[in-house]
Amino acid sequence: MVDSMVRAMTWNLWWRFGPHWHDRQPGIRATLERCRPDVVALQEVWAGDGTTQAHELAARLRMHAVFGSPSYPPAPTDPGMADWSEFDLGIAVLSRWPILDHEAVAMPARHRTWDPVTLTVRVDHPAGPLPIVAACLDYGVPYTDDRIAQGTFVADLATDPRFDGPCPVLLMGDLNAAVDSPVLRRAGDVLTDAWSAGQGSADAVTLPSTHPSAPLEAGPQMVDQRIDHIFFRPGREDQQVLVEGVRLAGEPIAGIHPSDHRAVVADLRWRG
């Protein structure tokens, strides 16, 4: 029986924030081209003027895309910033295979005035439908009750029996919490952290303070932590999923940081 594989990636693209956001776009494309992921969860993705950043990337990379909003943070509205005017901020999934179906599901958020969504997506992997839950959780440490509720919510989505099948289920995103945080306790109980399973470095960081525009105000629960994650579970009880390798991506290209986050990449193999 032939083994099946998927290269999964998650990356926060930093919307249109930071100085000279236009100059970051070639580095985003180059990083994706270099990593060659099969499926990608993206956060802080812009949408407006009849298109989305995800769909523009998909067109360049010959992939398929879906986009959902609203997400975190809220899209800023500054009349002095033409590049921000009337542009949305959301999350997205890219896939090298066609997307069978998707749904934007509102997450619990008692302290916010908007209903942030997570995306559930099934892609047409050669072994069968590959389910993905893509999310960006609340970053507000004072709202940790919402953060814990959202962490539980997305973990429960990823373990929904309707996603049982021939492929593993992936939970990917900027979860705004370290893997040992109470926010991700439910995910750690019912899913496997791909980074740890793939022998990734225990001191890996995806939101580094060394970035020129690092959001230091986010505090030590976020900054210099690994807060971007890929979790998974087998799609069947007799399915063994192996993590063959993990790495970070998103280094500066020509001296320009593509994002303030580093991307996480994981190679998964299973027998269908």
Beta strands, then each sheet from edge to edge (+ up, - down):
strand 1: 3-12
strand 2: 39-48
strand 3: 51-52
strand 4: 64-68
strand 5: 88-95
strand 6: 99-106
strand 7: 117-125
strand 8: 128-136
strand 9: 169-174
strand 10: 192-193
strand 11: 228-233
strand 12: 241-249
strand 13: 263-271
sheet 1: 3+ 2- 1- 13+ 12-
sheet 2: 3+ 2- 5+ 4-
sheet 3: 6+ 7- 8+ 9+ 11- 10+
end
